[in-house]
Amino acid sequence: MAFAEEEPFKRVYGPFFVYMNKEDSQALWSDAVQQLSEEIKSWPYDFPKSDDFFKPNKRGTIQGRLLVQDRYINGGRFPYGNNAYVGLALPGDLGSWQNNASPPRNGPTIWEIGIPDRSAAEFYVPDHYPNLVNRLYIGKPEHKFRQYGLWQRYTELYPNQDLVYNVGVSDYRKDWFYAQVTRNIGNNTFRPTTWEIRFHLPFVIRGNYTLQLALASAASFTLVVRFNNPVAIPMHFSTGLIGQDNAIARHGIHGLHWPYNIELPSHLLVEGNNIIYLRQAKGVTPFQGIMYDYIRLESPGT
């Protein structure tokens, strides 16, 4: 957990109940199980004296059914969420609790890439290698990403130049690779990559634009964002080193969600053609990468 300087924090651990029974060896376990049943009925306890532990008369209850929809399981039907953990949190900034896929909005949309659904499934997933095929997913395009080794296709598709996406011309379903990964230059050597988003502005409004950038997964990745200058110092934005979910290596299409609201001063933009550089700061293994969820450029709010 991260805290600001002198930020107060406290947390209640417990209460703890220890039951010491005394029975013969055969009855010992049965007695403990029976006592467990009694303690469950007694929860939450009323004996703690701490004001930070809410007594039963200050707590509420929620009843109902929890259903989980997974588009990749059972044809998208709703299975019961048995044994699930449910977290409740106070209202806060997007990302303070992973329960809202809709990105915030500061102004009108200029352009957008992808669908804000916490997944990279809408982007281009390449064909599998014939010698690495998992036949379980043959004929199931919604499971195409589950094939092994797809990340290696990036170097084959972009052998000399990294991905360039032209807004208004490119189609993210065909032209945006599902994961930004390292480039294999041979001899088990990998290099970081830099993607470009190119777009045209007929005019620039004075004020702050906003780049809404959400990641669907990250693994040991530092994303550096620059506007119209690929070597600008200082850099215009950086995520810092993030991610340990390894969705790329485990043939997934999403992991932990990382939403970013990037302020873009208008003086960094020009009337006419503009470029956003999405640079991988460091990459030495094939599995250091990110998956994008959604990118949107907004003009200054009115």
N, C-alpha and C positions, 0 to 999 in steps of 0.2 A: 504494500500500500504506500502511496505517496502523499506527503503532507507539506503544506506550505510552512514557512518559518513561523514558529510560535502558534501554529494552528492547534486548537484544543482537540483532544480525542479521548474517548473512554469507551470501554466495552465491557459488558458483563459476561463472564465465563461461568457457566453453570446455570442453576444450582446442580449439585451432584448428590445422588442418593446411593449409598453403599449398603447393601443388604448382606449380613453375615448370618447364614442359617446353620443349624446343627441338626443333622439327620443322619440316618445310616446311608450307606453309599448308594443304595437303589432309590431312596426317596429324596436324596439331595437335589437332583436336577428337577424333579417334578415340583418340589416345593419352591424352587427358585422361579420356575415358569409361572406358577400360580401367583407368586408375589409380583412378578413383572406385570401380569394382568391387572392387579390391583393398583400398581403405580401408574399405569397408563390411564386408568380411570381418574386418578387424582391429579393429573396434569391439566393446567400448570399449577405448580406448588404454591401454597400460600405462606410458607414459613420463611422465605428469604426476607431480610430486613432492608435490603438496599432499595433506595428510591428509584434506581435505574432498572429494577426488575419489576415489570408491570404485573400486578396482582390479577387474579381471575376476573374480578369485577370491572377491570379496566381494559379487558380484551374483547375483541369481536370474533365472530366466526363467519366462515364462508362455506356454503354448500353448493354442490352442483356437479356437473360432469366436465372432465377435461378431455378434449379430443385433440389429437395432433394430426395435421395434414402434411404428408410428405409426398410431393409430386412424383417421387421416384419409387415409392413403395405402394403395392396394392392398387396401382392405377390411380393414385391420388385420393383413395378413400380415407375416411377418418377412423383410425384405430384409437382405442382408449389409451390415455396416457398413464397407464398403470405404473406405480412406483416412481412417478416423476416428482421432482422437487420444484416448488413454485416459489419464486422470489418476489417480494413486494418492496417497492421503493417509493420515496417521495418524488413528486415531479421535479425534473431537473433537466440539464442540458442533454441533447441527443448524445447517446453513447454512455450516459451514466448508468443506464440499465439497458440490456440488449432486448428491447421489446418494441421497437418502433422502426420500421423500415423507411418511412417517409422522411427525406432530408428536409432540413429547415429551408426557409426561403427569405431572401433579403431584397429581391427585386425581380423584374420580369425576365423570363428565359430568353437567352439569345440562341443557344443551341444546347443539345444534350446528347450523351452517348450512353447507351445501355438502359436497363430497367432497374429502378430502386427496389430490389427484392432480396438483398443480402447474398446474392449468388452471381456467379459468372456464367451460368448455363446458357444465357442468350448470346454469348460471344462465340467466335469461331473455334470449334473443337475439331482438330484434324483427324484424318483417318488413322486407324491403328496400323501397326506393323504386322504384316502377314505371319511372321514367325513368332509374334508375341501375343497373338489374339487370344482373348478369353471368350470362348464360344457361348458362355452364359448370356452375354450381352449382344450377340449377333441378332440383327433385326429389331433392336430396341434403341432407336435413335436418342431417346431421352436418357439412356445410360451410356452414351458414346464416350463420355469423359472418363469412364471407369476402366478403359483399356490401359495397359501398361506402356510407359515410355513415351507418352504423347508430348511431353515437354521437349524431347529431343527434336521434334519436328520444327521447332522454331528456327534452329540454325539452318535447316534444309530450305525453309520457306524464305528466310532472309539471310542468305549466305554472305552478303557483302555490306548491306545497309539495314539498319534497324527499321522497325515498323513506322510508317508515316500515315497518319489518318487525316484526310482532307474533308472537313466539315462541308456538308451539302453535296459531296460527291461519293465519299466512301460509305459503306454499309457496315455497321458494327457487327452484324450477323455473319459477314463474310470477311471483313477486313481488319477486325480487332481480335488478335490472338487471345485465347482464353487466359493466358498467364504471361506476365512479363518475367522472363527468366534470363539466366546468363547465356552467353554465346559460347559454344564449344569451338575452340580454334585448333583442336587436335592435340594429341599426346596427353589426353586427360587434363587439359588446361582450359580454364573458363574465364571469360571476361564480362564485366558488367555491360548493360545495355542502356540505351537512351531512346525512348519513344518520342514522337513528335505529333502534336495536334495542330494542324494548320487551318486557319479560318480568316475570313475577310470581314472587316468592319467598315461600313460606308461612312461612319463618323464616330467620334469618341465623345462621350458625355463626361463632363468634369465631375469627379467624385470617386467613390470606391465601388468597383465591380466586385463580384464574388465568384470564386470558383468552388462549387460544391463537389468534393471529391471523396467518394466512399470506396473503401477496399473490402472485398469479400473474404480475403485471406492474406496472411503475410507469414513469411518464414525467414528470419534473420535478414531482414531487408531494411535499408534506409532509402526512402524515396526523396529525392531532391527535385523541387519544382522551380523552374526559371521561366521568365517571360521575355521573349524576343532577344535574349542574349544567353547562349548556351554556357558561357563561362562567367556570368555575372558574379561579382564578389562585393558584398556578401550575397549568398544565395537568397532567393526570394522566399523560399519555404522549404522546410525539411521535416519529415516525420520523426527523425531520429531512428535508432535501431529498434525495430518492432517485430513481433510475431514469432510464435513457436508451434503453430498448429500443423505445419507440414502437410497441408491439404494436397499440394502438388505431388509429393512423394507417395502419398497414400491413395492416389487416384480419386481425390475428392473434388468438389466444385465450389466449396465454401468452407470457411472456418470462422474464427472470431471476426466480428464486424468492426471496421475502423473508419468512422466518419470524420471528415475534416472540412472546416469552413474557412477557406483561404481568402483573405482580403487582398484585393488586387487594385492598387491605386491607378487611376486613369493615366497618369504620366508614363506608365510602363507599356501602354498600348499605343498603337498608331492607327491613323486612318488608312485603311487598305489592308494589306496582308500582315497577319500576325502568326506567331508560333509559340506554343507552350511546349517546353521540354520537360519530359518526365524521366529523370535519370536515376539509375541504380548506382548508389554511391560506391558500393563495393560488392564484388561477387567472385567467389573462387570455387563454388561447388554448383552442381546442376540443380540443386533443390533450393537455392536461395532465390526467392521470387515472391511475387504478389499476384493476386487476382483482383481485378477491378469489379466493383459492383455497379457504380454509376458515376458519371461526371456531368456537371451542368455549369455553364457560364451564365451569370446573371448580370444585367446592367444595374447601375445605381438605382436604389429605390426612390420612389417619388413620394 
